[in-house]
Amino acid sequence: MTTKEHWETVYETKNPDQVSWTQDKPTVSLQLIANRNLPKTAKIIDIGGGDSKLVDYLLEDGYTNITVLDISTKAIAKAQARLGEKAKQVQWIETDITTFQPSIIYDLWHDRAAFHFLTSQEEIRAYTELTKRFVEDSLIIGTFSKSGPQKCSGLEITQYDVEGLTTIFGEHFKKVDCLTTDHVTPFDTVQNFQFCSFTKQN
């Protein structure tokens, strides 16, 4: 089964309350984005956004230039159905992040729980090359921490701490803020996340 087939199956067979990553409100992500003090017209992309509600809250906060990228057609369709007419205000991109070919440069790149699924050095290099070339200002990454799960949705992941994320992105980005936070899943288990916010170094 390919990575895309895996995620299509997940989103076809499970509701939001049946997957561990669901959040009623992505509070940490929203706060880290707000902390960057970008204009409401800033070009924001949410990597691996799936049917996350981050886009709902960004629209509610007045952001007008939002892109959601996900590998799964079904995940994007679920998010669009939930948003209804508001979905037309969002750019939707269906692709594997490791083969993504952006057509614009983004002011803010947000990723909660997509980057940690990249487990080979080749995949990680492809990702960091994208952020180097196509992020103008801000990078926000959230992954499972060293105290977090070792797998998700049956797939291997890569755990990170502050040092690990800073090492990977530090050549082109300066660390602004990092924190660990517990995410309580819909089935009342706890997952520890490492978040880091970076700013582009000229």
Contacts in CASP RR format, 6 or more apart in sequence:
PFRMAT RR
TARGET T0000
AUTHOR 0000-0000-0000
METHOD contacts of the structure
MODEL  1
MTTKEHWETVYETKNPDQVSWTQDKPTVSLQLIANRNLPKTAKIIDIGGG
DSKLVDYLLEDGYTNITVLDISTKAIAKAQARLGEKAKQVQWIETDITTF
QPSIIYDLWHDRAAFHFLTSQEEIRAYTELTKRFVEDSLIIGTFSKSGPQ
KCSGLEITQYDVEGLTTIFGEHFKKVDCLTTDHVTPFDTVQNFQFCSFTK
QN
1 9 0 8 1.000
3 71 0 8 1.000
3 96 0 8 1.000
4 71 0 8 1.000
4 72 0 8 1.000
4 96 0 8 1.000
6 153 0 8 1.000
6 155 0 8 1.000
7 70 0 8 1.000
7 71 0 8 1.000
7 72 0 8 1.000
7 75 0 8 1.000
8 72 0 8 1.000
8 73 0 8 1.000
8 74 0 8 1.000
10 19 0 8 1.000
10 72 0 8 1.000
10 153 0 8 1.000
11 50 0 8 1.000
11 51 0 8 1.000
11 72 0 8 1.000
11 74 0 8 1.000
11 75 0 8 1.000
11 78 0 8 1.000
12 74 0 8 1.000
16 22 0 8 1.000
16 51 0 8 1.000
16 186 0 8 1.000
17 186 0 8 1.000
18 186 0 8 1.000
19 153 0 8 1.000
19 186 0 8 1.000
20 152 0 8 1.000
20 153 0 8 1.000
20 185 0 8 1.000
20 186 0 8 1.000
20 187 0 8 1.000
20 189 0 8 1.000
20 191 0 8 1.000
21 52 0 8 1.000
21 112 0 8 1.000
21 113 0 8 1.000
21 152 0 8 1.000
21 183 0 8 1.000
21 185 0 8 1.000
22 185 0 8 1.000
22 186 0 8 1.000
23 52 0 8 1.000
23 53 0 8 1.000
23 183 0 8 1.000
24 53 0 8 1.000
25 53 0 8 1.000
25 57 0 8 1.000
26 52 0 8 1.000
26 53 0 8 1.000
26 54 0 8 1.000
26 57 0 8 1.000
26 112 0 8 1.000
28 179 0 8 1.000
28 181 0 8 1.000
28 193 0 8 1.000
28 195 0 8 1.000
29 54 0 8 1.000
29 110 0 8 1.000
29 112 0 8 1.000
29 140 0 8 1.000
29 195 0 8 1.000
30 54 0 8 1.000
30 57 0 8 1.000
30 58 0 8 1.000
30 61 0 8 1.000
32 140 0 8 1.000
32 177 0 8 1.000
32 195 0 8 1.000
32 197 0 8 1.000
33 44 0 8 1.000
33 58 0 8 1.000
33 108 0 8 1.000
33 110 0 8 1.000
33 138 0 8 1.000
33 140 0 8 1.000
34 61 0 8 1.000
35 176 0 8 1.000
35 177 0 8 1.000
35 197 0 8 1.000
36 108 0 8 1.000
36 137 0 8 1.000
36 138 0 8 1.000
36 140 0 8 1.000
36 197 0 8 1.000
36 199 0 8 1.000
38 44 0 8 1.000
38 107 0 8 1.000
38 108 0 8 1.000
38 137 0 8 1.000
38 138 0 8 1.000
40 61 0 8 1.000
40 62 0 8 1.000
40 63 0 8 1.000
40 64 0 8 1.000
41 64 0 8 1.000
41 65 0 8 1.000
42 63 0 8 1.000
42 65 0 8 1.000
42 107 0 8 1.000
42 108 0 8 1.000
42 137 0 8 1.000
43 65 0 8 1.000
43 67 0 8 1.000
43 104 0 8 1.000
43 105 0 8 1.000
43 106 0 8 1.000
43 107 0 8 1.000
43 108 0 8 1.000
43 136 0 8 1.000
44 58 0 8 1.000
44 63 0 8 1.000
44 65 0 8 1.000
44 66 0 8 1.000
44 67 0 8 1.000
44 106 0 8 1.000
44 107 0 8 1.000
44 108 0 8 1.000
44 110 0 8 1.000
45 66 0 8 1.000
45 67 0 8 1.000
45 68 0 8 1.000
45 69 0 8 1.000
45 106 0 8 1.000
45 108 0 8 1.000
45 109 0 8 1.000
45 110 0 8 1.000
46 52 0 8 1.000
46 54 0 8 1.000
46 55 0 8 1.000
46 66 0 8 1.000
46 67 0 8 1.000
46 68 0 8 1.000
46 69 0 8 1.000
46 110 0 8 1.000
46 111 0 8 1.000
47 69 0 8 1.000
47 97 0 8 1.000
47 109 0 8 1.000
47 110 0 8 1.000
47 111 0 8 1.000
47 114 0 8 1.000
47 115 0 8 1.000
48 68 0 8 1.000
48 69 0 8 1.000
48 70 0 8 1.000
48 71 0 8 1.000
48 97 0 8 1.000
48 111 0 8 1.000
48 113 0 8 1.000
48 114 0 8 1.000
49 55 0 8 1.000
49 68 0 8 1.000
49 69 0 8 1.000
49 70 0 8 1.000
49 75 0 8 1.000
49 79 0 8 1.000
49 112 0 8 1.000
49 114 0 8 1.000
50 68 0 8 1.000
50 70 0 8 1.000
50 72 0 8 1.000
50 75 0 8 1.000
50 76 0 8 1.000
50 78 0 8 1.000
50 79 0 8 1.000
51 75 0 8 1.000
51 76 0 8 1.000
51 78 0 8 1.000
51 79 0 8 1.000
51 82 0 8 1.000
52 68 0 8 1.000
52 79 0 8 1.000
52 112 0 8 1.000
53 82 0 8 1.000
54 110 0 8 1.000
54 112 0 8 1.000
55 66 0 8 1.000
55 68 0 8 1.000
55 79 0 8 1.000
55 83 0 8 1.000
55 90 0 8 1.000
56 82 0 8 1.000
56 83 0 8 1.000
56 86 0 8 1.000
58 66 0 8 1.000
59 66 0 8 1.000
59 83 0 8 1.000
59 86 0 8 1.000
59 89 0 8 1.000
59 90 0 8 1.000
64 89 0 8 1.000
66 89 0 8 1.000
66 90 0 8 1.000
66 91 0 8 1.000
67 90 0 8 1.000
67 91 0 8 1.000
67 92 0 8 1.000
67 93 0 8 1.000
67 106 0 8 1.000
68 76 0 8 1.000
68 79 0 8 1.000
68 90 0 8 1.000
68 91 0 8 1.000
68 92 0 8 1.000
68 93 0 8 1.000
69 93 0 8 1.000
69 94 0 8 1.000
69 95 0 8 1.000
69 97 0 8 1.000
69 100 0 8 1.000
70 76 0 8 1.000
70 93 0 8 1.000
70 94 0 8 1.000
71 94 0 8 1.000
71 95 0 8 1.000
71 96 0 8 1.000
71 97 0 8 1.000
72 94 0 8 1.000
73 94 0 8 1.000
76 92 0 8 1.000
76 94 0 8 1.000
79 87 0 8 1.000
79 92 0 8 1.000
80 87 0 8 1.000
80 92 0 8 1.000
81 87 0 8 1.000
83 90 0 8 1.000
93 100 0 8 1.000
97 114 0 8 1.000
97 118 0 8 1.000
97 127 0 8 1.000
97 130 0 8 1.000
98 118 0 8 1.000
98 123 0 8 1.000
98 126 0 8 1.000
98 127 0 8 1.000
99 126 0 8 1.000
100 130 0 8 1.000
102 130 0 8 1.000
102 133 0 8 1.000
102 134 0 8 1.000
104 134 0 8 1.000
105 133 0 8 1.000
105 134 0 8 1.000
105 135 0 8 1.000
105 136 0 8 1.000
106 134 0 8 1.000
106 135 0 8 1.000
106 136 0 8 1.000
107 135 0 8 1.000
107 136 0 8 1.000
107 137 0 8 1.000
107 138 0 8 1.000
108 135 0 8 1.000
108 137 0 8 1.000
108 138 0 8 1.000
108 139 0 8 1.000
108 140 0 8 1.000
109 131 0 8 1.000
109 134 0 8 1.000
109 135 0 8 1.000
109 138 0 8 1.000
109 139 0 8 1.000
109 140 0 8 1.000
110 140 0 8 1.000
111 140 0 8 1.000
111 141 0 8 1.000
111 142 0 8 1.000
112 142 0 8 1.000
112 193 0 8 1.000
112 195 0 8 1.000
113 142 0 8 1.000
113 143 0 8 1.000
113 144 0 8 1.000
113 152 0 8 1.000
113 193 0 8 1.000
115 127 0 8 1.000
115 141 0 8 1.000
115 142 0 8 1.000
115 143 0 8 1.000
116 142 0 8 1.000
116 143 0 8 1.000
116 144 0 8 1.000
116 152 0 8 1.000
116 157 0 8 1.000
116 158 0 8 1.000
116 159 0 8 1.000
116 160 0 8 1.000
117 152 0 8 1.000
117 155 0 8 1.000
117 157 0 8 1.000
117 158 0 8 1.000
118 124 0 8 1.000
118 127 0 8 1.000
118 158 0 8 1.000
119 156 0 8 1.000
119 157 0 8 1.000
119 158 0 8 1.000
124 158 0 8 1.000
124 168 0 8 1.000
128 168 0 8 1.000
128 169 0 8 1.000
128 172 0 8 1.000
131 139 0 8 1.000
131 169 0 8 1.000
131 172 0 8 1.000
131 173 0 8 1.000
132 171 0 8 1.000
132 172 0 8 1.000
135 173 0 8 1.000
135 200 0 8 1.000
136 200 0 8 1.000
137 199 0 8 1.000
137 200 0 8 1.000
138 197 0 8 1.000
138 198 0 8 1.000
138 199 0 8 1.000
138 200 0 8 1.000
139 169 0 8 1.000
139 173 0 8 1.000
139 197 0 8 1.000
139 198 0 8 1.000
139 199 0 8 1.000
139 200 0 8 1.000
140 195 0 8 1.000
140 196 0 8 1.000
140 197 0 8 1.000
140 198 0 8 1.000
141 165 0 8 1.000
141 169 0 8 1.000
141 195 0 8 1.000
141 196 0 8 1.000
141 198 0 8 1.000
142 193 0 8 1.000
142 194 0 8 1.000
142 195 0 8 1.000
142 196 0 8 1.000
143 157 0 8 1.000
143 158 0 8 1.000
143 159 0 8 1.000
143 160 0 8 1.000
143 165 0 8 1.000
143 193 0 8 1.000
143 194 0 8 1.000
144 150 0 8 1.000
144 152 0 8 1.000
144 157 0 8 1.000
144 159 0 8 1.000
144 160 0 8 1.000
144 191 0 8 1.000
144 192 0 8 1.000
144 193 0 8 1.000
144 194 0 8 1.000
145 159 0 8 1.000
145 160 0 8 1.000
145 161 0 8 1.000
145 180 0 8 1.000
145 192 0 8 1.000
145 193 0 8 1.000
145 194 0 8 1.000
146 159 0 8 1.000
146 160 0 8 1.000
146 161 0 8 1.000
146 194 0 8 1.000
147 180 0 8 1.000
147 192 0 8 1.000
148 159 0 8 1.000
148 191 0 8 1.000
148 192 0 8 1.000
148 193 0 8 1.000
149 157 0 8 1.000
149 191 0 8 1.000
150 156 0 8 1.000
150 157 0 8 1.000
150 159 0 8 1.000
151 157 0 8 1.000
159 194 0 8 1.000
160 168 0 8 1.000
160 194 0 8 1.000
161 194 0 8 1.000
162 175 0 8 1.000
162 178 0 8 1.000
162 194 0 8 1.000
162 196 0 8 1.000
165 178 0 8 1.000
165 194 0 8 1.000
165 196 0 8 1.000
166 175 0 8 1.000
166 178 0 8 1.000
166 196 0 8 1.000
169 196 0 8 1.000
169 198 0 8 1.000
170 198 0 8 1.000
170 201 0 8 1.000
172 200 0 8 1.000
172 201 0 8 1.000
173 198 0 8 1.000
173 199 0 8 1.000
173 200 0 8 1.000
173 201 0 8 1.000
174 198 0 8 1.000
174 199 0 8 1.000
174 200 0 8 1.000
174 201 0 8 1.000
175 196 0 8 1.000
175 197 0 8 1.000
175 198 0 8 1.000
176 197 0 8 1.000
176 198 0 8 1.000
176 199 0 8 1.000
177 196 0 8 1.000
177 197 0 8 1.000
178 194 0 8 1.000
178 195 0 8 1.000
178 196 0 8 1.000
178 197 0 8 1.000
179 194 0 8 1.000
179 195 0 8 1.000
180 192 0 8 1.000
180 193 0 8 1.000
180 194 0 8 1.000
180 195 0 8 1.000
181 192 0 8 1.000
181 193 0 8 1.000
181 195 0 8 1.000
182 190 0 8 1.000
182 191 0 8 1.000
182 192 0 8 1.000
182 193 0 8 1.000
183 190 0 8 1.000
183 191 0 8 1.000
183 192 0 8 1.000
183 193 0 8 1.000
184 190 0 8 1.000
185 191 0 8 1.000
END
